[in-house]
Amino acid sequence: MRMALVVALAVGVVLALGGISLAADDAAKPITGTAGCAKCSFKGEACGAAVKVGDVVYTLKASDKASDDTKKMIKDFAGAAKTTEVSIKGTIKEKTIIADEITKVEKKA
């Protein structure tokens, strides 16, 4: 009986620690890509802020908790012919990235 209790507790601890490590892996990783205008930079149908990640172009929107600087940067991407390398903290929902924070990525020379 005592051995069964020790084994059950040990399994519980292993599962709990495994769950914690899995939760840490689910933390949002920065999304890196090239930001610009969907139409002017990426030959889309309409002007608007967009980010190209790999071969996929996502529309870009600010989340409710985005800072004013992030909202301004997203607004500036609409109609921009030049692209900017960015790192985004946010989530992808369907073909849209909902950004909490955007930072420009400095290119190494």
C-alpha positions in Angstrom: 0.0 0.0 0.0 2.8 2.4 1.0 4.7 1.5 -2.2 1.6 2.2 -4.4 1.2 5.6 -2.7 4.9 6.5 -3.4 4.6 5.4 -7.0 1.4 7.4 -7.5 3.0 10.5 -6.0 6.1 10.1 -8.1 4.0 9.8 -11.3 2.1 12.9 -10.3 5.2 14.9 -9.8 6.6 13.8 -13.2 3.3 14.6 -14.9 3.2 18.0 -13.2 6.7 18.9 -14.2 6.1 17.7 -17.7 3.0 20.0 -17.8 5.0 22.9 -16.7 7.7 22.4 -19.3 5.0 22.0 -22.0 3.4 25.2 -20.9 6.7 27.0 -21.2 7.1 25.8 -24.7 3.6 27.2 -25.6 4.8 30.7 -24.7 4.5 33.0 -27.7 7.7 33.1 -29.6 8.5 36.2 -31.7 7.3 36.1 -35.3 10.0 37.5 -37.6 9.3 38.7 -41.1 9.2 41.5 -43.6 6.5 44.2 -43.0 5.1 46.6 -45.6 1.9 47.3 -47.5 -0.1 44.3 -48.7 -0.6 45.9 -52.2 2.5 48.1 -52.6 5.1 45.7 -51.2 3.6 42.3 -51.7 1.3 42.7 -54.8 -1.9 42.1 -52.9 -5.4 43.4 -53.8 -5.8 46.2 -51.3 -3.5 48.6 -49.3 -3.0 47.7 -45.7 -0.4 46.7 -43.2 1.0 43.2 -43.9 3.9 40.9 -42.9 5.5 38.3 -45.1 6.7 35.3 -43.1 8.4 32.8 -45.3 6.2 32.6 -48.4 2.9 33.6 -46.6 1.6 37.2 -46.4 -0.5 38.0 -43.3 -2.5 41.1 -42.7 -1.3 42.9 -39.6 -3.5 44.3 -36.8 -2.8 45.7 -33.4 -4.1 43.9 -30.3 -6.1 45.7 -27.6 -2.9 45.8 -25.4 -0.6 47.1 -28.1 1.2 50.4 -27.3 0.7 53.6 -29.2 4.1 53.1 -30.9 3.1 49.7 -32.2 -0.3 51.0 -33.4 1.5 53.9 -35.2 4.1 51.5 -36.8 1.3 49.3 -38.1 -0.5 52.3 -39.5 2.7 53.4 -41.3 3.1 50.1 -43.0 -0.1 50.6 -45.0 0.9 52.3 -48.3 4.6 51.8 -47.7 6.5 50.7 -50.8 9.6 49.9 -48.8 9.7 46.8 -46.5 11.1 46.6 -43.0 12.4 43.6 -41.2 10.4 43.2 -38.0 10.0 41.0 -34.9 6.4 40.7 -33.6 5.1 39.4 -30.3 1.6 38.4 -31.0 -0.7 35.6 -32.3 -1.6 34.3 -35.7 -5.3 33.8 -36.3 -6.2 32.6 -39.8 -4.4 35.0 -42.2 -3.9 37.8 -39.7 -1.2 38.5 -37.1 -2.6 40.2 -34.0 0.4 42.2 -32.7 1.0 43.1 -29.1 4.4 44.5 -29.9 6.5 45.2 -33.0 10.2 46.0 -33.1 12.4 46.7 -36.1 15.2 44.2 -36.7 18.6 45.8 -37.3 20.3 44.2 -40.2 23.9 43.2 -39.7 26.3 44.6 -42.3 
